[in-house]
Amino acid sequence: MATRVLLTALLLAFLLVATPFTARVARADSEEDAAAAEVVEGADLGIVGDDTQVSSDGPLSPAPGVETVVVFPKNAGKIVLAGEETELLVGLQNEGESTLNVVAVHSTLHLPFDHNMYGQNLTVQNFFNASVPVSVQATFPYKFVVSKFLQPGAYDLVGYIVYEIDQHPYQNVFYNGTIEVVEAGGLLSVESVFLITLGIALLGLFGLWAYGQVQQLSKKTKKAPKVELGTGTTDANIDEWLEGTSFVQRSKSKKKQT
């Protein structure tokens, strides 16, 4: 019974440890090579803030011939520290018929099981004088901060880049995938404390199981109790040897006379 409990606990621990890692989504290194383009010269960063709004009369669509790609520099696992700044690079390639002007980059955080539920509206990064001529690929830096009060776990990040062609606004989704939000600044996270507690519990179960095994083994290996040979035992043996002899008869007759 103890063995079954121990195996069940070990299986549960393995699943809990493996879950956070299986939830991460990573792209191949070739993605970073594809986004290694030159940054637009003369592009000025504008207002940066969570409350800045990107003006539009309705949902914007991408322009024909405009492609985007994103890279998380030195962060293939897409791990985001809550409360700290995270940087990514947005690559844009203009294969259209006119020069485009990048207006802003912004993103939103969603719960992975329902995109209608917002986790957080992230930073809006505005750009000025950020034009991309035809047949040119450019890279734009984008920095955002996830709230330190956000519960750690897997979230879906949706990133947008807004641009204009001939004063008509367009928008491309440069990223729509999973990121892993983790706690920053603390020695131990809630998950770490839980895993440590679980490990201690498993060690306790193993100790109880080992103690039970030792107890059973000691019972099996106990030796039979020693029989001490005293005077009474010796006399009884002698009487058995002398039974029926003349010595025994003489002894009995003496006892009757006394």
KAJO-V856458 format. One record per helix or strand of 2 or more residues. SS is the DSSP state (2 for helix, 1 for strand). FROM is the first residue (numbers start at 0). TO is the last residue. If there is no record, write none. Layout:
# KAJO-V856458
SS;FROM;TO / SS;FROM;TO
This chain:
# KAJO-V856458
2;1;21 / 2;29;33 / 1;43;48 / 1;65;70 / 1;78;80 / 1;84;93 / 1;99;110 / 1;113;127 / 1;130;131 / 1;135;144 / 1;152;164 / 1;167;181 / 2;189;219 / 2;230;241 / 2;245;256
